[in-house]
Amino acid sequence: MIGGEFNGNKARKLAYFLDTNLNKFKRIISYGSSQSNAMASLSVFAKIKNLEFVYITDHISDFLCQNPHGNYAFALQNGAKILFHKNRAEFAKNLATNLDLLIPEGVAMREAEMGFKSQAKQISDFMEQNNIKFDVFLPSGTGVSAAFLAKNLPNCDIFTTPCVGDEKYLKKQISEFCDISNLNNLHILNTAKKYHFAKPNLDLIQIWQDLLTQTNIKFELIYDPVGWICVFENLSVFKNKILYIHQGGLNGVQSQLLRYKRKNMI
Ligand SMILES: *Cc1c(COP(=O)(O)O)cnc(C)c1O
């Protein structure tokens, strides 16, 4: 958690662009789901950079449309223009001209590496100063965070679990922006049960609530519960103290909790 409205791993992913002169662009265009953490972060980023932000999503529930909340409301408040199209990626690509900075879904791009170089340095400095060695764990969507952290922290083992799709899908995603054959320190672990991405599930809300009451740390409610279940199910593979990376995303907790409430699961 690196503070402020612009936080979490999405801020890490955008660190390169934060320090780059974007004067030649008028707009940022991106696409993805209607409650995405990346959308929320991009809306803040665009505001900081004084650029328009256009976001294409393929679907929004009637409830969300009539009662904007969570990341969707946050993006709207930051001036995001949200468009709908069933082929969101293709539509975004066609819309973009050379005056637009096109950011792929989940900021899955090579430029995202820079923020993880500095995260890797923070971790290795901490380990050195405290004479400690970590096994690092973080849950994955696109795998950008885990892969770039592994690449830049070669002396540590980095463990992750796929929250979107399976292990094969995660590897394929990573291979699109990073040479995975060299990442010998990146380990993909699995959970015993497969959790459908972002779908309310009693195991997930249970561990999220346990974490909150026992540690007083509020985690994000889509990736982190799967991550923590994975950690507890695989404790024997860790050889060092575990560093679990909190990747922000707390803006989305409200809308996810509402979904649990509406399904009478809490
Ligand atoms: C986006 C996000 C992830 C997934 O990160 P990737 O780099 O796409 O793997 C995990 N946790 C949180 C809280 C996120 O917002």
The ligand as an ORCA input file, in Angstrom:
! r2SCAN-3c Opt
* xyz 0 1
  C      -4.997     -6.062    -10.229
  C      -4.868     -6.746     -8.928
  C      -4.238     -7.997     -8.819
  C      -3.683     -8.725    -10.021
  O      -2.466     -8.174    -10.465
  P      -1.777     -8.701    -11.803
  O      -0.542     -7.901    -11.935
  O      -2.734     -8.440    -12.924
  O      -1.517    -10.157    -11.658
  C      -4.150     -8.572     -7.563
  N      -4.648     -7.968     -6.472
  C      -5.257     -6.766     -6.536
  C      -5.797     -6.161     -5.289
  C      -5.391     -6.121     -7.762
  O      -6.010     -4.933     -7.827
*
